[in-house]
Amino acid sequence: MSFYGTIYRIFSPIVRLLYRIEAVGVENIPAEGAVLASNHTAFSDVLVISAAAGRQVRYMAKKELFVTPLGPLIRALGAYPVDRGGADVGSIRTTIRLAEAGELVGIFPQGHRFGRRNPRDTEIRSGVGMVAWHTKAPVVPVLLYNKRMKTGMLRKNTVVFGKPLTFAELGFEKGGRTEYLNAARMIFDRICDMYDAR
């Protein structure tokens, strides 16, 4: 068993218990090569989504975390660094490579955490659209939901995995920033629709 598999087997039940996770629509996650696009409410979102998904999810993490004592553990758990201060082309390329290799990649279209906010009231970035264009991978909209709209321990946290959006559904023709942003908006609208339905 891999290092991640061992850690997951030990800690996933603990995370599910502490965060009182309700996972809905797990069957919508493709077997391989997919992108999970979620609203972002708190630092713990990555733990909650991974525990709910039932398999390893690869995430970008700010590069500063990799120079701390926890850096080796963060890297071993499948995260990879991103420079949030600018356009980090290398991290986008890594995301694309992982999805093309059949990995499950997690992306937060908002780019930052927006706890205690209706996701419709937040800005989004085009990165998830760019990844969808280059990989042709299905994109699963994911809603993190609770009454406070901020994941936290000892209160119910619902993770809803929506129906995957295919490359054909995202309206791509030639690629480019405008199409990337339009696709990102379409993906995030699905997340917001799931929020409205709660």
N, C-alpha and C positions, 0 to 999 in steps of 0.2 A: 504494500500500500504506500502511496506517495506521502510526503511530509504533510501536504495540505489535507489529504484524505484522513490521515491520523488526527490532525488538529480538528478537522471538521467533525469527525466522529465523536470526539471528546466534548467539544465546546458547543456544537450546534444545539443539542438538547438544552443546554444551560441558557444559551441566548434566547431560544424559543420560549423558555419558561420565564426568564427575567423580563423579556419584552412582551410577553403574552401575545405572541404572533398568531394571527389568523391569516393563512395563505389561501387566496382565492384564484382560480384559473391557472394553477401550475401546469396543467395539461397543455396550455397554450405556448409553453416554451419549447421551441424546436430542439431536436436531439443534439444538433451541433450547428456551429457557424451562425450565431445570431447575436443581435444587439438588444440589450435591455435599456430602455430610455425611461428614466424616472424623474419625478419631481424631487427636489432636494430640501430636506427640512432640518437635518441635524447631522453631526459627525457620525453618529451611530447608524445612519441609513445603510451604509455598506454592510454592516453586520446583519442588520434586519433583512435586507434583500437576499443576501447570501444564504442565511438560515432558511428563509422562506422558499428559495428556489430549489434547494435540495442538491445543489452541485456548485462547483467552483465558478465564481464570477470574477473576471479580471477587471481591475479598475485602475485609472490614473490616480495618483496621489501627489500632493504638492512636494516638490523636490526637497524642501527643508526637512521633511520627515525622515528622509533616507540618511541624513547625517547625524541622527540621534541614536542613542543606544538601541532603540527599537527598529532601526533601519533594516538590519539583516532579517528580522522576523517579518517585517512588512513586505520585503521583497520575496521572501520564501513563501508567503501566503498568496503571491500572485500579483501584487500591485507593481506598478512601474511609475517612474517619476515624470512629472510635468512641471514646466516653468509657467506659473500662472501670471507672471509679470509681462508676458508678451506672447507672440504667436509661436508656439512650440511645435514646429513641423515634425520633429522627431517623435514626439509622443503620439501625434495623429497617425504617423506611419506605423508605429508599433500597434496601435489600436486596429488599423486596417489589416496588418499582417496576422494578428491574433484571430480576428474574425474569419479571415480567409483560411486559416489553418484549422478551423472548426471549433475554436474556443467560444465561450459565452462571455461577451464583453459588456460591461456596464458603463453607461454614460448619463450624466446629469445635464440636460440641455440648458438649464438655467446658469450653469457655470459656478454658482455660489449657493450657499444655504439661504433659504428664505423660510425660516420657521414662523409659525403662527400667521401664515398668509394664505389667502386663496391663490392657488397657482395661476389663475387667470390674470392676477394683478402683478405678475412678475415678468421681467424681460427674459428672452431666451437667446441663445447663440446658434450659429449655423453648423457647428461641428458635427452634430449627429447626422445632419443631412449630407455633409461631405463624406462621412464614413459610409453611409448607406449607398451613396453613389459609387464609391470606389470598390466596395465589397460585394454589392448586390445582395447582401445578407438581409433576411427578414428582420424587422424591427418590432420588438414587443413593447407596447406602451405599458408602463408600470406606475400605479398610484400607491403612494405611501399615505395612509390616512389614519388619523385619530381625531378626537374632538378638539385637541389643541393644535393640530396640524404641525406637530413636532414630535418625532419619535423619541420615546423615553422609556425608562424602565418602570416596571410595576404598573403599567396601564396598557390597555389593549391597543395593539398596533396592527392594522390591517394592511396587507400587501396584496394588491389586485393586479394580476397579470392579464392584460387584455389580449384580444386577437392580434396576431402578428400582421404588420403592414408589409406587403411585398414590394419589391422594387417597382413593379408595374403600377402599383397604386400610388406611388409617391410623385408621379407626374414629371419624371425626368425626361429631358430631350437631349440637351447638349452639356449638362453640368454647369458649373460656374456658381459664383457666390449667390446670385439671386435665386437660382433653383435650389441650392443647398438650404438657404434660409426658408424658402417656401416649404420644402420637405420637412424641415425642423418644426415649422409652425403646424403643419398637418399632424405630425407625430404628437406634438405637445397638446394640440387641440383634443386628441383622443384621450390623453391623460386628464385634461380638464373636464371632458365629458363624463369620464368615470367619477370624477370628484362631484360634479353636479348631480349625479345619479345616487350618491350616497345618502 
